[in-house]
């Protein structure tokens, strides 16, 4: 997954937690088989290319999986 490198309007409180967070995301992916199947099936087609998706929701590990899936399917989140 690629991420833009021009984000400068945020601060990371504790970058040491990044590895832990990535492990938790991997666990959550295993618990969300339908979403992962959609990601795998449609990734090459980029069905959300050009879509701008915005939301206001609680940030959870499951939300991270959803956001990463939307991005992999071509959306700008």
Buried (B, 14 or more C-beta within 10 A) or exposed (E): EEEEEEEEEEEEEEEEEEEEEEEBBEEBBEEBEEBBEBBEEBEEEEBBEEEEEEEEEEEEBBEBBBBBBBBBBBBEB
